[in-house]
């Protein structure tokens, strides 16, 4: 068994790193308390056992290859990531280095120092999964999703953005937004608005839905619905735009509006055409009433009815003028 000078024993026993020493054939000679604590084995349980029984199958070949290089060449500068099998069957992921030790009598051992990065790796995996799901959501969103940083450089450009604007993601990523899809007559206002937000935090169009025109790859402008949100990540502003092509809706609105105006025009013309004869009848009835010497009761009734009709026509005319 290896012996330690008292000078190093305290450090060996109390460091948080996992340390083990192996014989040349890979059998465990000694481990520190942190190694036992993290992996769950006592030295009595694993002393003389092959280290490869403690290393997870997916890491065994890497560890063996790296260790052999250390034995042959003595170079231990390279960091290696190894998965260990804990006593309870779970995996501990360690990151560290392997070195070789020559004791008195030229007996050769290897020593390894690892730190437990299991939690870190799990968090990285979770973050990768979150990013993967978020990326899928962005890529297959029903609207165009475009993400830019505060320098206006495009970092996300989903499939719908490709379809709407004609630019592929390869063409768009890393480019400035205003030079890609903002029409020339809006660019100065866009730049001023961006500068004002970065200076004052004020953004009149943020978190609102507006209708505006955008520029297609082939040069024509078309109508879009635009909503912009922003978030500060590590001190850097990121802007997310959700965009829908509303060209067809605008065409329908124009068509419906044109039909509405035409119907309104026809209704007004017809109303005026009806009011003319009605006004004439009212005038004739008034003359007849004034010049008739007999019973005027029926003439008065007729005049009242026609006036009521005229009032209804006036109401219709006013309604068609208001809509």
Secondary structure as UniProt FT lines:
FT   HELIX           6..14
FT   STRAND          18..23
FT   TURN            24..25
FT   STRAND          27..31
FT   HELIX           33..39
FT   HELIX           43..46
FT   TURN            47..48
FT   HELIX           51..53
FT   HELIX           57..73
FT   STRAND          80..85
FT   TURN            87..88
FT   STRAND          91..102
FT   HELIX           104..106
FT   STRAND          108..116
FT   HELIX           118..139
FT   STRAND          144..149
FT   TURN            150..151
FT   STRAND          153..157
FT   HELIX           159..165
FT   HELIX           169..172
FT   TURN            173..174
FT   HELIX           177..180
FT   HELIX           184..200
FT   TURN            204..205
FT   STRAND          209..215
FT   TURN            217..218
FT   STRAND          221..233
FT   TURN            234..235
FT   STRAND          236..245
FT   HELIX           247..291
FT   HELIX           297..322
//
